[in-house]
């Protein structure tokens, strides 16, 4: 049954701009560096002996913000798709559990963000080659800078899906989204327990993997909290 629900959800978002947003998020992050290096190439290339790593840090400086903003937009949109047609009641009327409905929504969003992270790795690698940053190419680091923030942002995805699905007014999750974007921008002054800091991979231990494991663990926890709350509430 989950397979059919996933198929139906992907059909619903087919012409709603979800795929375009996933592409633009990844391209936009690298696109900013295309502009940056086009204007200041000679200066930037002299800032570090490890030109690849310096370039990856420049790309990463915008990745967390793009992820958080993307999560806010996508979760609000996927809830709005159901709200516009009053489809929640029709969906729950089908012989499927609310648990399965919620899982389907989360899986669709997680898949879109995973694809966006994959595109980010491809665009980062491609433009790095274009810049001729030298050898060896740090393939592992490119993958880390692309997928670590994704894993660390799972609690934010779970939280925003929870808020978006139970709110009657999408202004509420968008408000939380604005606050989250500001928190991500100010991550360097926030304590390590703030989930909006985790996609930046900054922490007092100076270990990005800590953010990844925290993201996965608390992402699962918030997913189940949101799912059980969705199950017990009346359909919007």
Buried (B, 14 or more C-beta within 10 A) or exposed (E): EBEEBBEEBBEBBEEBEBBEBBBBBBBBBBBBBBEBBEEEEEEBBEEEEBBBBBBBBBBBBBBBBBBBBBBBBBBBBBBEBBBEEEEBEEBBEEEBEBBBBBBBBBBBBBBBBBBBBBBBBBBBBEBBEEBEBEEEEBEEBBBBBBBBBBBBBBBBBBBBBBBBBBBEEBEBBBBBBEEBBEBBEEBEEBEBEEBBBBBBBBBEEEEBBBBBEBBBEBBEEBBEEBBBBBEEEEBB
